[in-house]
Amino acid sequence: MMSNSPLISLLALIVTLGVLITVHEFGHFWVARRLGVKVLRFSIGFGKPLWRRCGQDDVEYVIAVLPLGGYVKMLDERESEVPADQLHRAFNRQPVGSRIAIVLAGPLCNFVFAIFVYACMFVVGIPGIKPLMDTPVAGSLAEAGGFRKGDLIIAVDGEATPALGAVMLALVNRSMSETMIHIEVQDADGRMRIRTLDARHAPGLGEEAEVMVFERMGLTPWQPVLPAVIGQVLPDGAAHRAGLQPGDRILLAGGESVADWQQWRSIIERHAAQPLNVRIERDGVERVLELIPDTQENRQGERKGFIGAVAEMPRDLAEDLRVVVRYGPLDAIGAAIGKTWDMSLLTLRMLGRMLIGKASLDNLSGPLTIAQFAGQAASAGLMAFLSLLALVSISLGVLNLLPVPVLDGGHLLYYLIEVIKGSPLSEAIQHLGQQVGIVLLLLLMGFALFNDFNRLLG
């Protein structure tokens, strides 16, 4: 687990939400203006204004104190009296097609933004790890499906998977369908083979995170035997507090001789929150440090130690395992559209599984978890942060299209009924729907915050 300071997390959350809320609301704003609707206010955030400016056509631009949303306020007879000479610019006086376009523009902008971000990343090149497999776990789905040490995964159900992350994502998506998954691999002898993973009899796979699905299927990425040498120390972690530095070679830990990184990691995991005397070699001089590993709990409820440090990777080995997924400008746009589509479907399917009880509500995340992930992504570099921006933008787009009153999808549902019915729903019904939507939204936010605090305290 990557460590990052609360300040970095807070700043990363503000930037993430600020950018994505602006993108979403700009969609509503831009289309409304193009269709001749008068916009009164464009607000990023709710509550007391921190910054206010009046622009062309008397539009008020606001940045407010609570950055958990935003809104575009338009001229509307249902909210205030409208002068006779401005009635043609009121939102409620627009044809239903125009109202649909204005409401739909917000979520669509989130998807367009994600496509733009992914396209830029594909043009620059997204670094990843080759999906090279080690010996599968005994008795697992992977062993039953014929996986062998040295298998390089080429495609999952015909979808090319050039990097390990793409394999994990594809398996999460396919596991929700609970079908037989066909995987094309190149074995250790260079021959093309088809391996299988039978997800039909593996309940609960579809509700797991990417890494957990990988583990539960029994797939193990190939791990080289690395020397017990510190390559990177993450800020605010146990290794940093103990004074460990890049280049330190671990000789002894808790009286036990350390042969390689795997053994060092095993010792750390067994000594969660326990003082540990560590003998290291630094610049040819041996010294002893006291290390107290931090504690984290895995999905099985086991408490294990971690210190916030990664191994030094020999340059030639790192190059052998490294892969860069890169496309030309036109191909990058196509790949970005495909990626956005896949992530949108994955989000929808996960929400659907939660709704029918096939996935746990523990998967819901609120602002605290988003802040943590944003901070970790910001600390990891620009590519990781851009990837998070695209993912959260897709999630916002999908969530806003759900047919829940208060959300954009709820308004679209009203307008669809209006198209079929030939007249708008009564204000009483719409008001009731708004109240139900607010309750549902508060419950959803409550679950998300509850999960946040559980993760934080757990």
C-alpha positions in Angstrom: 0.0 0.0 0.0 1.4 3.3 -1.0 1.7 5.9 1.7 0.9 9.6 1.2 0.3 12.6 3.5 -3.2 13.9 4.3 -2.2 17.2 2.7 -1.4 15.5 -0.7 -4.6 13.5 -0.5 -6.7 16.6 0.2 -5.1 18.6 -2.6 -5.4 15.7 -5.0 -9.1 15.3 -4.1 -9.8 19.0 -4.7 -8.0 18.9 -8.0 -9.8 15.7 -9.1 -13.3 16.8 -8.1 -12.7 20.4 -9.3 -11.6 19.2 -12.8 -14.4 16.6 -13.2 -17.2 18.8 -11.8 -16.1 21.6 -14.1 -16.1 19.2 -17.1 -19.6 17.9 -16.2 -21.2 21.3 -15.5 -19.5 22.8 -18.6 -21.5 20.3 -20.7 -24.8 21.6 -19.4 -23.6 25.2 -19.6 -22.3 25.0 -23.2 -25.3 23.3 -24.7 -27.8 25.5 -22.8 -26.1 28.6 -24.2 -25.9 27.2 -27.7 -29.7 26.4 -27.6 -30.5 30.0 -26.5 -31.3 29.3 -22.8 -30.2 32.0 -20.4 -27.7 30.8 -17.8 -27.8 32.7 -14.5 -25.1 30.9 -12.6 -22.3 28.4 -13.2 -21.2 27.1 -9.8 -18.4 24.8 -8.8 -19.2 23.6 -5.3 -22.1 24.4 -3.0 -22.7 26.8 -0.1 -21.0 30.1 0.5 -19.2 31.5 -2.5 -15.4 31.8 -2.1 -15.0 33.5 -5.5 -17.5 35.2 -7.7 -17.3 36.9 -11.1 -19.9 38.2 -13.5 -19.3 37.4 -17.2 -20.9 37.9 -20.6 -24.8 37.9 -20.7 -24.7 38.5 -16.9 -23.7 34.9 -16.1 -22.4 34.6 -12.6 -19.4 32.3 -12.2 -18.9 31.0 -8.6 -16.5 28.8 -6.7 -18.2 27.7 -3.5 -16.9 26.4 -0.2 -18.1 22.7 -0.5 -16.4 21.1 -3.5 -18.5 18.0 -3.6 -20.6 19.0 -6.6 -21.8 21.9 -8.8 -24.7 23.2 -10.7 -25.8 25.4 -13.7 -28.7 27.6 -12.8 -30.9 28.5 -15.7 -33.8 30.9 -16.2 -36.9 28.9 -15.2 -40.5 29.9 -14.4 -40.7 27.2 -11.9 -38.1 28.8 -9.7 -38.7 32.6 -10.1 -40.7 35.1 -12.1 -39.4 35.6 -15.6 -39.9 38.9 -17.5 -42.1 38.6 -20.6 -39.3 39.5 -23.0 -37.1 36.7 -21.6 -39.7 33.9 -21.6 -38.3 32.4 -24.8 -35.0 31.9 -23.0 -36.5 30.1 -20.0 -35.5 26.4 -19.7 -39.0 25.2 -19.0 -40.2 26.8 -22.3 -37.8 24.8 -24.4 -38.9 21.9 -26.6 -38.4 18.5 -24.9 -35.6 17.7 -27.3 -33.6 20.7 -26.3 -34.1 19.9 -22.6 -32.9 16.4 -23.2 -29.8 17.7 -25.0 -29.0 20.1 -22.1 -29.4 17.5 -19.4 -27.5 14.7 -21.4 -24.6 17.0 -22.1 -23.2 16.8 -18.6 -22.6 13.1 -18.4 -21.5 13.0 -22.1 -18.8 15.5 -21.3 -17.5 13.2 -18.6 -17.2 10.4 -21.2 -15.6 12.7 -23.8 -13.1 13.9 -21.2 -12.2 10.3 -20.3 -11.7 9.5 -24.0 -9.5 12.6 -24.4 -7.4 11.6 -21.3 -7.0 8.0 -22.4 -6.1 9.0 -26.0 -3.4 11.4 -24.7 -2.0 8.6 -22.5 -2.0 6.1 -25.4 -0.2 8.5 -27.7 2.5 9.2 -25.0 2.6 5.5 -24.1 1.3 3.8 -21.0 4.0 1.8 -19.1 3.0 -1.6 -17.8 4.3 -5.0 -16.9 4.3 -8.0 -19.2 1.5 -10.5 -18.2 4.0 -13.3 -17.6 2.7 -16.0 -15.3 4.4 -18.1 -12.7 3.3 -21.6 -11.4 -0.5 -21.4 -10.6 -1.8 -22.0 -7.1 -2.4 -25.7 -6.4 -6.0 -26.7 -6.7 -7.0 -23.4 -8.3 -9.1 -22.5 -11.4 -5.8 -21.6 -13.1 -4.2 -25.0 -12.5 -7.4 -26.8 -13.6 -7.4 -24.6 -16.8 -4.0 -25.8 -17.8 -1.8 -22.7 -16.9 1.9 -23.4 -16.6 4.9 -21.4 -15.4 6.2 -19.2 -18.2 2.8 -18.6 -19.9 2.6 -15.1 -21.4 -1.0 -14.0 -21.7 -1.8 -12.6 -25.2 -5.6 -12.2 -25.2 -8.7 -12.8 -23.0 -11.7 -14.0 -25.0 -10.2 -12.5 -28.1 -9.4 -9.1 -26.5 -5.7 -8.2 -26.7 -4.1 -7.8 -23.3 -0.6 -6.3 -23.8 0.0 -5.5 -20.1 -0.8 -7.2 -16.7 -3.3 -4.4 -15.8 -5.3 -5.1 -19.0 -5.5 -8.9 -18.1 -6.8 -8.1 -14.6 -9.4 -5.7 -15.9 -10.6 -8.2 -18.6 -10.9 -11.0 -16.0 -12.9 -8.8 -13.7 -15.3 -8.0 -16.5 -15.6 -11.6 -17.7 -16.0 -13.1 -14.3 -19.2 -11.1 -13.8 -20.8 -13.2 -16.6 -19.9 -16.4 -14.7 -18.9 -18.1 -18.0 -16.0 -20.1 -19.3 -13.1 -17.7 -20.1 -10.8 -18.6 -22.9 -7.2 -17.2 -22.7 -4.6 -17.2 -25.4 -1.1 -17.6 -24.1 2.4 -18.1 -25.5 4.0 -20.9 -23.4 7.6 -21.1 -22.2 8.5 -22.8 -25.5 7.1 -20.1 -27.6 4.0 -22.1 -28.8 0.5 -20.6 -28.8 -1.9 -22.3 -26.4 -5.5 -21.8 -25.2 -6.0 -22.0 -21.4 -9.4 -21.7 -19.7 -10.8 -20.3 -16.5 -14.1 -21.7 -15.4 -15.9 -18.8 -13.7 -19.3 -20.6 -13.7 -18.7 -22.2 -10.4 -16.8 -19.4 -8.6 -19.5 -17.3 -6.8 -18.4 -13.9 -5.6 -15.6 -13.4 -8.2 -17.5 -10.6 -9.9 -17.5 -8.4 -6.7 -13.8 -8.5 -6.1 -11.2 -5.9 -7.0 -8.9 -6.7 -9.9 -6.0 -8.1 -7.8 -8.3 -10.2 -5.7 -10.0 -11.8 -8.8 -6.5 -12.6 -10.1 -5.6 -14.3 -6.7 -8.9 -16.1 -6.4 -8.4 -17.6 -9.8 -5.0 -18.9 -8.7 -3.0 -16.8 -11.3 0.4 -15.7 -10.1 2.4 -13.1 -11.9 6.0 -14.2 -12.4 8.3 -12.8 -9.7 12.0 -12.8 -10.1 14.3 -13.6 -7.2 15.5 -10.2 -6.2 18.3 -9.3 -3.8 17.2 -7.8 -0.5 18.2 -4.2 -1.5 16.0 -1.2 -1.0 15.1 0.5 -4.3 12.6 3.1 -3.2 11.3 4.3 0.2 7.8 5.8 0.3 7.3 9.0 2.4 5.7 8.6 5.8 6.0 4.8 5.9 7.7 2.6 8.5 10.9 2.3 6.4 11.2 6.0 6.1 10.6 6.5 9.9 13.3 3.9 10.6 15.8 5.6 8.4 16.1 3.1 5.6 17.4 4.5 2.3 17.6 3.4 -1.3 20.6 1.2 -1.8 20.5 -0.3 1.7 21.2 -4.1 1.6 19.3 -6.1 4.3 21.6 -8.6 6.0 19.7 -9.7 9.2 16.2 -9.0 10.5 15.1 -10.2 13.9 18.1 -12.4 14.2 17.2 -14.1 10.9 19.6 -14.0 7.9 18.0 -12.5 4.8 18.8 -14.2 1.5 16.5 -12.3 -0.9 13.6 -9.8 -1.1 10.9 -12.5 -0.8 12.3 -13.6 2.6 12.6 -10.0 3.8 9.0 -9.4 2.8 7.9 -12.6 4.7 9.7 -11.4 7.8 8.0 -8.0 7.6 4.6 -9.5 7.2 5.0 -11.7 10.3 6.1 -8.7 12.5 3.2 -6.3 12.1 3.5 -3.5 14.8 6.4 -5.4 16.4 9.9 -3.8 16.9 12.4 -5.5 14.7 16.2 -5.0 14.8 17.5 -4.9 11.2 21.2 -5.1 10.2 21.9 -3.3 7.0 24.9 -2.6 4.8 25.2 1.0 3.5 28.2 2.2 1.5 30.2 -0.7 2.8 29.4 0.0 6.4 27.1 -2.2 8.5 24.7 -0.6 11.0 21.6 -1.6 13.0 18.2 0.1 12.8 15.0 -0.4 14.7 12.0 -0.9 12.4 8.4 -1.2 13.5 6.3 -2.4 10.5 2.9 -0.8 10.0 -0.2 -3.0 10.0 -2.8 -3.7 7.3 -5.6 -6.2 7.1 -6.1 -8.4 4.0 -9.5 -9.7 2.7 -9.1 -12.8 4.9 -8.9 -10.7 8.0 -5.2 -11.4 8.6 -3.1 -8.6 9.9 0.2 -8.3 8.1 3.1 -5.9 8.4 4.2 -3.5 5.6 6.9 -0.8 5.6 6.4 1.3 2.5 9.5 0.2 0.5 10.0 -1.5 -2.8 12.9 -3.7 -4.0 15.7 -2.5 -6.2 15.1 -3.9 -9.7 18.1 -4.7 -11.8 18.0 -2.5 -14.9 18.1 -5.4 -17.5 15.4 -7.3 -15.6 13.2 -4.3 -15.4 13.5 -3.7 -19.1 12.7 -7.4 -19.9 9.4 -7.1 -17.8 8.5 -3.6 -18.9 6.0 -3.0 -21.7 4.7 0.3 -23.1 1.3 0.4 -24.7 1.4 3.1 -27.4 -0.7 4.0 -30.5 -0.6 6.5 -33.2 -3.0 9.5 -32.9 -6.0 7.9 -34.8 -5.6 4.4 -33.3 -5.2 6.1 -29.9 -8.7 7.6 -30.2 -10.2 4.3 -31.2 -8.4 2.6 -28.2 -9.6 5.3 -25.9 -13.2 5.0 -27.0 -13.0 1.2 -26.4 -11.4 1.7 -23.0 -14.0 4.2 -22.0 -16.8 1.9 -23.2 -15.3 -1.1 -21.3 -15.0 0.8 -18.1 -18.5 2.2 -18.4 -19.9 -1.3 -18.9 -17.9 -2.6 -16.0 -19.2 0.2 -13.7 -22.8 -0.5 -14.8 -22.4 -4.2 -14.3 -20.9 -3.7 -10.8 -23.8 -1.4 -9.9 -26.3 -4.0 -11.2 -24.7 -6.8 -9.2 -24.9 -4.6 -6.0 -28.6 -3.9 -6.8 -29.5 -7.6 -7.0 -27.2 -8.6 -4.1 -24.5 -10.4 -6.1 -21.9 -7.8 -5.1 -21.3 -6.3 -1.7 -22.1 -2.7 -0.9 -18.6 -2.6 0.6 -17.4 -1.8 -2.9 -19.0 1.7 -2.7 -16.5 4.4 -2.0 -17.0 8.0 -0.8 -14.8 11.1 -0.7 -12.4 9.8 1.9 -11.4 6.7 -0.2 -11.3 8.9 -3.4 -9.0 11.3 -1.6 -6.7 8.4 -0.5 -6.6 7.0 -4.1 -6.1 10.5 -5.6 -3.2 11.1 -3.2 -1.6 7.8 -4.0 -2.1 8.4 -7.8 -0.6 11.9 -7.5 2.4 10.5 -5.6 2.9 7.7 -8.2 3.2 10.2 -11.1 1.3 11.9 -13.9 0.1 8.8 -15.7 -1.4 7.2 -12.6 -3.2 10.5 -11.7 -4.5 10.9 -15.3 -5.8 7.3 -15.2 -7.6 8.0 -12.0 -9.1 11.2 -13.5 -10.4 9.2 -16.4 -11.8 6.4 -14.2 -13.6 8.8 -11.8 -14.9 10.8 -14.8 -16.5 7.6 -16.3 -18.0 6.8 -12.9 -19.6 10.2 -12.6 -21.0 9.9 -16.1 -22.5 6.5 -15.4 -23.9 7.5 -12.0 -25.5 10.6 -13.3 -27.3 8.7 -16.0 -29.0 6.4 -13.5 -32.8 6.9 -13.6 -32.9 8.4 -10.1 -34.7 11.7 -9.6 -32.3 14.5 -8.7 -29.7 13.0 -11.0 -29.5 13.8 -14.7 -30.9 10.4 -15.4 -34.0 11.1 -13.4 -34.7 14.2 -15.5 -34.1 12.3 -18.7 -36.6 9.7 -17.4 -39.2 12.5 -16.9 -38.6 13.8 -20.4 -38.9 10.4 -21.9 -42.2 9.9 -20.2 -43.2 13.4 -21.5 -42.3 12.3 -25.1 -44.4 9.1 -24.8 -47.3 10.8 -22.9 -47.4 13.9 -25.0 -47.3 16.2 -21.9 -45.1 16.7 -18.8 -45.6 14.9 -15.6 -47.5 16.9 -13.0 -45.4 19.1 -10.7 -46.7 17.1 -7.7 -45.3 13.8 -9.1 -42.0 15.4 -10.0 -41.7 16.9 -6.6 -42.4 13.5 -5.0 -39.8 12.0 -7.2 -37.3 14.6 -6.2 -37.9 13.8 -2.5 -37.5 10.0 -3.1 -34.3 10.8 -5.1 -32.8 12.9 -2.3 -33.5 10.1 0.2 -31.9 7.5 -2.1 -28.9 9.7 -2.7 -28.4 10.3 1.0 -28.6 6.6 1.7 -26.0 6.0 -1.0 -23.7 8.6 0.4 -24.2 7.3 3.9 -23.2 3.8 2.8 -20.2 5.2 1.0 -19.0 7.3 4.0 -19.6 4.3 6.3 -17.3 2.2 4.1 -14.8 5.0 4.0 -14.6 5.1 7.8 -14.5 1.3 8.0 -11.5 1.3 5.6 -9.8 4.2 7.5 -10.2 2.6 10.9 -9.7 -1.0 9.7 
